[in-house]
Amino acid sequence: MEFLLVTYDTSDYYWQNNTPVHNPDEFWFRYYESDTNVPIDNIGVGDWVVVKSRNGLGVARVLKKAKDLDTVRKYGFKGNVIKQVIAVIDTSKCDKRESDRAKLEDIEKKLEQNAKNAERMTMYRLLAKDNPEFSALLTEYETLKSQTEDSYE
C-alpha cells in the first residue's frame, strides 16, 4: 500500500503547466497498485484519479506521492488514512485529440490565407494584362516583397 496526496480543486485555471498555482485543500488517500494496475511511479503531479471517500466517488488531482505511512507522517499528517484511490484517469488520448484538433484548425487557417493570397495575386496578374498602370504597381509590389523578409499581406 502506498499513498497519494490529492486535491479536489481540479480546475485547469488553477493547474497551469500541470502545477497548482495556489495552496489547495489536501487529502491523503491509500493507493493500491493492484486495484488500478498502474504503478505509482507512473503517476505524476497533476494526474487525475478517482477517489472513494465518505462523500462517495470524486475526481481529484495528485499533489504528492508517498511510498509508506512514515513518509506521510514526515509531510505532517498525523491522522489515519482510510480513504482510497480506486482508479487512475488516463486523459492522454483525449489530450492528443484536442492537440490535433487545434493543429488542424491552425493548418486550415494557414491554407485559407494562402488560398486567398494566391487568388488575389491571380486577380492582380489578370488586371495587370490590360492596365499598364496596374502592371507597374504590381511589378513594384513584387520587387519590394522579394526584397523584404516580412510580407505586407
Backbone as ProteinMPNN parsed JSONL, in Angstrom:
{"seq_chain_A": "MEFLLVTYDTSDYYWQNNTPVHNPDEFWFRYYESDTNVPIDNIGVGDWVVVKSRNGLGVARVLKKAKDLDTVRKYGFKGNVIKQVIAVIDTSKCDKRESDRAKLEDIEKKLEQNAKNAERMTMYRLLAKDNPEFSALLTEYETLKSQTEDSYE", "coords_chain_A": {"N_chain_A": [[0.857, -1.178, 0.0], [0.528, 2.185, -0.868], [0.622, 5.819, -0.856], [-1.274, 8.704, -1.831], [-1.321, 12.188, -2.055], [-3.914, 14.315, -2.616], [-6.021, 16.725, -4.324], [-9.262, 18.152, -4.505], [-9.608, 20.321, -5.985], [-9.725, 20.881, -9.094], [-9.769, 22.481, -11.333], [-8.627, 23.62, -14.478], [-7.775, 26.203, -14.601], [-6.472, 26.659, -12.22], [-4.38, 24.958, -12.488], [-2.001, 25.478, -14.079], [0.375, 24.588, -16.492], [0.439, 22.034, -15.45], [0.798, 22.277, -12.71], [-0.165, 23.199, -9.472], [-1.344, 26.501, -8.851], [-1.893, 27.734, -6.526], [-2.496, 27.281, -2.994], [-4.108, 24.492, -2.525], [-6.849, 22.681, -0.857], [-5.878, 19.724, 0.796], [-5.728, 16.143, 0.722], [-4.996, 12.949, 2.012], [-4.821, 9.742, 0.487], [-5.164, 6.214, 0.392], [-3.299, 4.09, -1.761], [-3.579, 1.448, -3.883], [-1.813, -0.452, -5.927], [-2.617, -2.818, -7.088], [-5.331, -2.492, -7.423], [-5.608, -0.631, -9.439], [-3.855, -1.239, -11.46], [-1.808, 0.393, -12.264], [1.417, 1.384, -11.879], [2.707, 3.192, -9.085], [4.859, 4.762, -9.651], [4.349, 5.606, -12.198], [2.582, 7.63, -11.941], [2.06, 11.06, -11.784], [2.525, 14.441, -10.511], [-0.374, 16.345, -10.783], [-1.757, 14.489, -12.263], [-4.856, 12.79, -12.94], [-7.198, 11.254, -10.755], [-9.622, 8.879, -9.513], [-11.343, 8.936, -6.535], [-12.496, 7.35, -3.517], [-14.429, 8.344, -0.97], [-15.89, 9.39, 2.173], [-17.907, 10.893, 1.129], [-18.611, 9.69, -1.2], [-17.851, 8.904, -4.639], [-15.227, 10.736, -6.215], [-13.501, 13.085, -8.315], [-10.099, 13.81, -8.489], [-6.918, 15.554, -8.238], [-3.489, 14.726, -8.338], [-1.12, 15.636, -5.885], [1.144, 14.895, -4.355], [3.24, 11.996, -3.727], [3.648, 9.097, -1.677], [5.59, 6.487, -0.444], [5.209, 5.07, 1.868], [3.642, 4.982, 5.171], [5.236, 6.305, 7.041], [6.508, 8.266, 5.507], [4.301, 9.811, 4.83], [3.724, 10.804, 7.353], [5.996, 12.375, 7.732], [5.385, 14.47, 6.081], [3.707, 15.786, 7.683], [1.148, 14.869, 8.286], [-0.975, 13.521, 10.666], [-3.14, 11.886, 11.103], [-5.274, 8.977, 10.484], [-5.103, 7.239, 7.475], [-7.705, 6.371, 5.571], [-9.358, 6.535, 3.375], [-9.509, 5.796, -0.188], [-7.811, 5.596, -3.373], [-9.415, 4.702, -6.323], [-9.185, 4.522, -9.046], [-7.102, 5.424, -11.812], [-7.117, 8.076, -13.988], [-6.728, 8.136, -17.387], [-5.953, 10.548, -19.513], [-4.599, 10.9, -21.836], [-5.177, 10.176, -24.55], [-7.405, 11.754, -25.119], [-6.273, 14.278, -24.668], [-4.38, 14.301, -26.742], [-6.085, 14.208, -28.972], [-7.379, 16.703, -28.691], [-5.179, 18.39, -29.013], [-4.445, 17.71, -31.626], [-6.743, 18.602, -32.973], [-6.555, 21.371, -32.56], [-4.18, 21.878, -33.92], [-4.974, 21.143, -36.499], [-6.936, 23.082, -36.995], [-5.322, 25.361, -37.026], [-3.701, 24.8, -39.265], [-5.699, 24.759, -41.264], [-6.479, 27.474, -41.228], [-4.11, 28.672, -42.127], [-3.92, 27.498, -44.669], [-6.248, 28.539, -45.848], [-5.641, 31.281, -45.792], [-3.391, 31.301, -47.481], [-4.606, 30.426, -49.843], [-6.355, 32.564, -50.327], [-4.467, 34.579, -50.726], [-3.154, 33.614, -53.031], [-5.279, 33.625, -54.811], [-5.819, 36.342, -54.894], [-3.407, 37.322, -55.965], [-3.498, 36.12, -58.485], [-5.722, 37.434, -59.533], [-4.677, 40.048, -59.556], [-2.648, 39.762, -61.487], [-4.154, 39.193, -63.768], [-5.569, 41.604, -64.057], [-3.413, 43.285, -64.486], [-2.607, 42.691, -67.059], [-4.22, 44.149, -68.819], [-3.957, 46.74, -67.993], [-1.674, 49.147, -67.904], [-0.769, 50.853, -65.806], [-1.604, 49.558, -63.507], [-0.109, 47.245, -63.867], [2.494, 48.226, -63.548], [2.416, 48.959, -60.852], [2.028, 46.427, -59.714], [4.395, 45.131, -60.442], [6.233, 46.693, -59.012], [5.338, 46.108, -56.441], [5.832, 43.301, -56.277], [8.605, 43.294, -56.544], [9.45, 44.759, -54.266], [8.43, 43.087, -52.315], [9.903, 40.721, -52.653], [12.335, 41.594, -51.794], [12.167, 41.954, -49.102], [11.919, 40.475, -45.818], [9.609, 40.26, -44.369], [6.151, 39.851, -45.03], [3.773, 41.96, -46.511], [1.186, 41.345, -46.682]], "CA_chain_A": [[0.0, 0.0, 0.0], [1.223, 3.458, -0.941], [-0.276, 6.917, -0.542], [-1.287, 9.877, -2.708], [-1.911, 13.425, -1.564], [-4.692, 14.835, -3.736], [-6.926, 17.848, -4.094], [-10.479, 18.154, -5.326], [-9.548, 21.558, -6.762], [-9.217, 20.326, -10.346], [-9.938, 23.421, -12.442], [-7.417, 23.896, -15.254], [-7.363, 27.575, -14.283], [-5.551, 26.574, -11.093], [-3.35, 23.954, -12.772], [-1.252, 25.882, -15.262], [1.577, 23.766, -16.695], [0.3, 20.839, -14.607], [1.27, 22.616, -11.37], [-1.147, 24.071, -8.818], [-0.854, 27.87, -8.71], [-2.27, 28.225, -5.208], [-2.466, 26.213, -1.999], [-5.442, 23.865, -2.453], [-7.1, 21.743, 0.24], [-5.163, 18.488, 0.51], [-6.224, 14.95, 1.394], [-4.235, 11.729, 1.749], [-5.585, 8.554, 0.132], [-4.412, 4.981, 0.18], [-3.179, 3.717, -3.165], [-3.284, 0.037, -4.087], [-1.488, -0.688, -7.332], [-3.384, -3.978, -7.556], [-6.678, -2.042, -7.789], [-5.593, 0.24, -10.626], [-2.9, -1.763, -12.439], [-0.905, 1.473, -12.664], [2.45, 1.565, -10.852], [2.705, 4.537, -8.52], [5.916, 5.517, -10.328], [3.788, 6.15, -13.442], [1.651, 8.691, -11.586], [2.79, 12.297, -11.533], [1.782, 15.6, -10.006], [-1.338, 16.836, -11.761], [-2.53, 13.4, -12.861], [-6.236, 12.668, -12.471], [-7.566, 9.984, -10.114], [-10.951, 8.773, -8.913], [-11.187, 8.556, -5.131], [-13.711, 6.996, -2.802], [-14.361, 8.896, 0.382], [-17.187, 9.323, 2.863], [-18.888, 11.593, 0.296], [-18.81, 8.94, -2.427], [-16.77, 8.998, -5.614], [-14.845, 12.078, -6.611], [-12.335, 13.239, -9.179], [-9.094, 14.613, -7.796], [-5.612, 15.643, -8.903], [-2.385, 14.316, -7.46], [-0.17, 16.659, -5.448], [2.369, 14.232, -3.891], [3.193, 10.547, -3.544], [4.425, 8.587, -0.549], [5.718, 5.021, -0.518], [4.811, 4.436, 3.124], [2.991, 5.857, 6.151], [6.263, 7.156, 7.661], [6.688, 9.424, 4.619], [3.099, 10.631, 5.027], [3.918, 11.476, 8.643], [7.024, 13.407, 7.544], [4.706, 15.616, 5.466], [2.953, 16.453, 8.735], [-0.187, 14.31, 8.504], [-0.946, 12.681, 11.859], [-4.337, 11.059, 11.187], [-5.293, 7.662, 9.867], [-5.513, 7.31, 6.072], [-8.629, 5.259, 5.323], [-9.95, 6.699, 2.043], [-8.584, 5.227, -1.153], [-7.89, 5.845, -4.812], [-9.952, 3.49, -6.957], [-8.839, 4.477, -10.469], [-6.281, 6.486, -12.39], [-7.761, 8.504, -15.238], [-5.771, 8.369, -18.464], [-6.506, 11.539, -20.441], [-3.621, 11.115, -22.906], [-5.805, 10.114, -25.877], [-8.24, 12.953, -25.237], [-5.352, 15.412, -24.804], [-3.815, 14.236, -28.093], [-7.148, 14.592, -29.902], [-7.547, 18.148, -28.584], [-3.988, 18.99, -29.611], [-4.557, 17.511, -33.071], [-7.795, 19.497, -33.476], [-6.009, 22.73, -32.567], [-3.214, 21.911, -35.023], [-5.75, 21.1, -37.731], [-7.546, 24.398, -37.143], [-4.249, 26.277, -37.397], [-3.343, 24.49, -40.648], [-6.799, 25.207, -42.117], [-6.389, 28.931, -41.326], [-2.978, 28.987, -42.992], [-4.302, 27.122, -46.029], [-7.232, 29.518, -46.316], [-4.932, 32.541, -46.05], [-2.581, 31.105, -48.688], [-5.522, 30.376, -50.994], [-6.8, 33.937, -50.579], [-3.332, 35.312, -51.297], [-2.954, 33.126, -54.395], [-6.415, 34.123, -55.601], [-5.64, 37.782, -55.058], [-2.303, 37.53, -56.902], [-4.009, 35.746, -59.811], [-6.575, 38.547, -59.969], [-3.791, 41.172, -59.867], [-1.961, 39.489, -62.76], [-5.145, 39.348, -64.839], [-5.818, 43.041, -64.212], [-2.19, 43.923, -64.99], [-2.503, 42.451, -68.507], [-4.953, 45.164, -69.569], [-3.818, 48.057, -67.388], [-0.23, 49.387, -67.695], [-0.546, 51.475, -64.505], [-1.742, 48.466, -62.531], [1.028, 46.367, -64.104], [3.662, 48.856, -62.933], [2.247, 48.815, -59.401], [2.23, 45.02, -59.356], [5.827, 44.867, -60.567], [6.868, 47.324, -57.854], [4.932, 45.319, -55.258], [6.541, 42.028, -56.274], [10.021, 43.589, -56.316], [9.616, 45.09, -52.854], [8.131, 41.902, -51.5], [11.012, 39.781, -52.75], [13.491, 42.189, -51.112], [11.947, 42.017, -47.648], [11.619, 39.198, -45.153], [8.23, 40.279, -43.914], [5.122, 40.026, -46.027], [2.829, 43.039, -46.176], [-0.18, 40.873, -46.927]], "C_chain_A": [[0.902, 1.239, 0.0], [0.196, 4.563, -0.756], [-0.135, 8.045, -1.56], [-1.934, 11.043, -1.974], [-2.612, 14.067, -2.752], [-5.484, 16.067, -3.318], [-8.139, 17.687, -4.998], [-10.534, 19.402, -6.195], [-8.906, 21.225, -8.102], [-9.3, 21.272, -11.528], [-8.616, 23.684, -13.157], [-6.897, 25.3, -14.997], [-6.32, 27.563, -13.174], [-4.4, 25.602, -11.323], [-2.599, 24.311, -14.044], [0.063, 25.113, -15.314], [1.617, 22.577, -15.737], [0.844, 21.044, -13.195], [0.232, 23.503, -10.707], [-0.556, 25.458, -8.574], [-1.289, 28.506, -7.389], [-2.206, 27.046, -4.235], [-3.864, 25.599, -1.843], [-5.604, 23.052, -1.17], [-6.5, 20.396, -0.163], [-5.709, 17.33, 1.339], [-5.351, 13.755, 1.018], [-5.188, 10.564, 1.475], [-4.641, 7.369, 0.018], [-4.386, 4.696, -1.323], [-2.737, 2.267, -3.262], [-3.052, -0.181, -5.576], [-2.313, -1.837, -7.909], [-4.815, -3.589, -7.969], [-6.7, -1.29, -9.119], [-4.746, -0.302, -11.765], [-1.988, -0.679, -13.011], [0.138, 1.629, -11.56], [2.479, 3.015, -10.365], [3.788, 5.391, -9.174], [5.44, 6.126, -11.644], [2.782, 7.27, -13.188], [2.458, 9.928, -11.231], [1.897, 13.379, -10.953], [0.882, 16.111, -11.122], [-2.164, 15.756, -12.424], [-3.901, 13.312, -12.185], [-6.46, 11.29, -11.863], [-9.022, 10.062, -9.667], [-10.738, 8.264, -7.497], [-12.541, 8.2, -4.54], [-13.544, 7.469, -1.363], [-15.737, 8.793, 1.031], [-18.29, 10.021, 2.07], [-19.168, 10.878, -1.018], [-17.61, 9.084, -3.342], [-16.495, 10.443, -5.971], [-13.635, 12.053, -7.52], [-11.374, 14.181, -8.475], [-7.815, 14.648, -8.636], [-4.512, 15.399, -7.878], [-1.468, 15.505, -7.172], [1.182, 16.048, -5.062], [2.129, 12.736, -3.807], [4.017, 10.192, -2.317], [4.423, 7.068, -0.626], [5.231, 4.324, 0.748], [4.224, 5.476, 4.079], [3.993, 6.772, 6.86], [6.506, 8.412, 6.825], [5.504, 10.366, 4.733], [3.244, 11.436, 6.312], [4.958, 12.6, 8.537], [6.444, 14.656, 6.89], [3.79, 16.321, 6.472], [1.563, 15.914, 8.996], [-0.135, 13.32, 9.658], [-2.114, 11.702, 11.943], [-4.162, 9.688, 10.562], [-5.81, 7.805, 8.442], [-6.411, 6.116, 5.789], [-9.299, 5.35, 3.95], [-8.978, 6.16, 1.001], [-8.869, 5.668, -2.581], [-8.414, 4.576, -5.449], [-9.634, 3.403, -8.449], [-7.932, 5.647, -10.813], [-6.906, 6.809, -13.744], [-6.682, 8.825, -16.26], [-6.408, 9.306, -19.485], [-5.618, 11.732, -21.668], [-4.255, 11.088, -24.297], [-6.674, 11.338, -26.126], [-7.357, 14.191, -25.442], [-4.752, 15.464, -26.203], [-4.842, 14.665, -29.13], [-7.349, 16.105, -29.888], [-6.382, 18.891, -29.233], [-4.047, 18.884, -31.138], [-5.621, 18.419, -33.68], [-7.289, 20.936, -33.576], [-5.011, 22.894, -33.708], [-3.935, 21.963, -36.367], [-6.389, 22.457, -38.017], [-6.51, 25.432, -37.598], [-3.834, 26.066, -38.853], [-4.423, 24.978, -41.608], [-6.773, 26.724, -42.298], [-5.262, 29.346, -42.261], [-3.284, 28.653, -44.45], [-5.27, 28.136, -46.634], [-6.557, 30.843, -46.655], [-4.085, 32.431, -47.309], [-3.446, 31.063, -49.937], [-6.019, 31.774, -51.347], [-5.691, 34.759, -51.219], [-3.095, 34.909, -52.748], [-4.056, 33.641, -55.314], [-6.255, 35.608, -55.893], [-4.524, 38.067, -56.069], [-2.715, 37.16, -58.327], [-4.873, 36.869, -60.38], [-5.708, 39.753, -60.351], [-3.123, 40.976, -61.227], [-2.918, 39.62, -63.942], [-5.428, 40.824, -65.109], [-4.609, 43.75, -64.82], [-2.025, 43.746, -66.492], [-3.13, 43.585, -69.324], [-4.727, 46.585, -69.06], [-2.335, 48.307, -67.074], [0.087, 49.998, -66.325], [-0.61, 50.412, -63.4], [-0.556, 47.515, -62.643], [2.292, 46.921, -63.448], [3.595, 48.739, -61.407], [2.523, 47.382, -58.946], [3.71, 44.646, -59.431], [6.586, 45.454, -59.376], [6.578, 46.534, -56.573], [5.756, 44.041, -55.166], [8.036, 42.215, -56.021], [10.279, 43.873, -54.843], [9.408, 43.873, -51.961], [9.282, 40.917, -51.515], [12.254, 40.296, -52.016], [13.344, 42.218, -49.597], [11.665, 40.634, -47.091], [10.157, 39.125, -44.749], [7.289, 40.514, -45.075], [4.169, 41.127, -45.578], [1.381, 42.606, -46.362], [-0.884, 40.576, -45.63]], "O_chain_A": [[1.879, 1.332, 0.743], [-0.98, 4.28, -0.523], [0.949, 8.312, -2.078], [-2.981, 10.886, -1.345], [-1.985, 14.335, -3.777], [-5.597, 16.398, -2.137], [-8.048, 17.157, -6.105], [-11.412, 19.526, -7.048], [-7.683, 21.277, -8.236], [-8.929, 20.889, -12.637], [-7.599, 23.942, -12.512], [-5.705, 25.559, -15.157], [-5.388, 28.367, -13.187], [-3.54, 25.439, -10.457], [-2.567, 23.521, -14.988], [0.772, 25.001, -14.314], [2.683, 22.168, -15.276], [1.299, 20.094, -12.559], [-0.216, 24.474, -11.317], [0.591, 25.582, -8.144], [-1.067, 29.697, -7.172], [-1.889, 25.928, -4.64], [-4.7, 26.131, -1.113], [-4.626, 22.768, -0.479], [-6.601, 19.981, -1.317], [-6.101, 17.502, 2.493], [-5.008, 13.57, -0.15], [-6.218, 10.415, 2.134], [-3.488, 7.5, -0.392], [-5.326, 5.018, -2.05], [-1.662, 1.899, -2.788], [-3.981, -0.105, -6.381], [-2.664, -1.822, -9.088], [-5.436, -4.283, -8.774], [-7.7, -1.315, -9.836], [-4.898, 0.124, -12.91], [-1.46, -0.823, -14.113], [-0.208, 1.969, -10.428], [2.297, 3.945, -11.15], [3.652, 6.613, -9.245], [6.058, 7.062, -12.151], [2.195, 7.8, -14.132], [3.423, 9.854, -10.471], [0.674, 13.244, -10.913], [1.319, 16.287, -12.259], [-3.162, 16.054, -13.079], [-4.077, 13.702, -11.031], [-5.976, 10.285, -12.384], [-9.578, 11.143, -9.47], [-10.034, 7.277, -7.285], [-13.584, 8.674, -4.989], [-12.637, 7.044, -0.647], [-16.642, 8.168, 0.479], [-19.474, 9.775, 2.304], [-19.89, 11.405, -1.864], [-16.496, 9.351, -2.89], [-17.405, 11.27, -6.025], [-12.843, 11.111, -7.494], [-11.774, 15.214, -7.936], [-7.649, 13.893, -9.594], [-4.602, 15.81, -6.721], [-1.094, 16.265, -8.065], [2.234, 16.597, -5.389], [0.992, 12.265, -3.813], [4.962, 10.895, -1.963], [3.384, 6.445, -0.846], [4.884, 3.143, 0.722], [4.297, 6.68, 3.834], [3.645, 7.89, 7.24], [6.689, 9.498, 7.375], [5.677, 11.585, 4.733], [2.918, 12.622, 6.344], [4.818, 13.645, 9.172], [6.936, 15.764, 7.105], [3.172, 17.335, 6.148], [0.853, 16.447, 9.849], [0.661, 12.381, 9.634], [-2.09, 10.783, 12.762], [-3.065, 9.293, 10.167], [-6.848, 8.428, 8.222], [-5.944, 4.977, 5.767], [-9.759, 4.338, 3.423], [-7.777, 6.072, 1.253], [-9.982, 6.052, -2.94], [-7.921, 3.486, -5.158], [-9.791, 2.344, -9.056], [-7.988, 6.709, -10.193], [-7.184, 5.913, -14.541], [-5.827, 9.68, -16.027], [-7.299, 8.904, -20.233], [-5.862, 12.64, -22.463], [-3.898, 11.906, -25.144], [-6.674, 11.892, -27.225], [-7.653, 15.042, -26.28], [-4.627, 16.54, -26.787], [-4.516, 15.4, -30.062], [-7.475, 16.724, -30.944], [-6.577, 19.895, -29.918], [-3.74, 19.841, -31.849], [-5.433, 18.949, -34.775], [-7.56, 21.631, -34.555], [-4.995, 23.923, -34.383], [-3.559, 22.725, -37.258], [-6.381, 22.922, -39.156], [-6.794, 26.273, -38.451], [-3.638, 27.031, -39.592], [-4.109, 25.549, -42.652], [-7.017, 27.216, -43.399], [-5.423, 30.248, -43.082], [-2.954, 29.421, -45.354], [-5.124, 28.538, -47.789], [-6.86, 31.456, -47.678], [-4.056, 33.357, -48.12], [-3.065, 31.603, -50.975], [-6.096, 32.131, -52.522], [-5.937, 35.54, -52.138], [-2.86, 35.765, -53.601], [-3.798, 34.041, -56.449], [-6.524, 36.068, -57.003], [-4.666, 38.94, -56.925], [-2.311, 37.831, -59.277], [-4.77, 37.21, -61.559], [-5.975, 40.41, -61.358], [-3.041, 41.911, -62.024], [-2.528, 40.107, -65.003], [-5.515, 41.24, -66.264], [-4.764, 44.705, -65.582], [-1.371, 44.564, -67.139], [-2.629, 43.937, -70.392], [-5.253, 47.536, -69.638], [-1.799, 47.759, -66.111], [1.125, 49.679, -65.744], [0.22, 50.382, -62.491], [-0.05, 47.032, -61.63], [3.07, 46.169, -62.861], [4.6, 48.455, -60.755], [3.169, 47.157, -57.923], [4.214, 43.922, -58.572], [7.463, 44.808, -58.804], [7.46, 46.325, -55.74], [6.311, 43.727, -54.113], [8.662, 41.388, -55.359], [11.194, 43.313, -54.24], [10.125, 43.668, -50.981], [9.605, 40.333, -50.48], [13.129, 39.508, -51.658], [14.314, 42.483, -48.888], [11.227, 39.737, -47.811], [9.544, 38.058, -44.782], [7.59, 41.279, -45.991], [3.807, 41.209, -44.404], [0.461, 43.41, -46.214], [-2.045, 40.166, -45.637]]}, "name": "protein", "num_of_chains": 1, "seq": "MEFLLVTYDTSDYYWQNNTPVHNPDEFWFRYYESDTNVPIDNIGVGDWVVVKSRNGLGVARVLKKAKDLDTVRKYGFKGNVIKQVIAVIDTSKCDKRESDRAKLEDIEKKLEQNAKNAERMTMYRLLAKDNPEFSALLTEYETLKSQTEDSYE"}
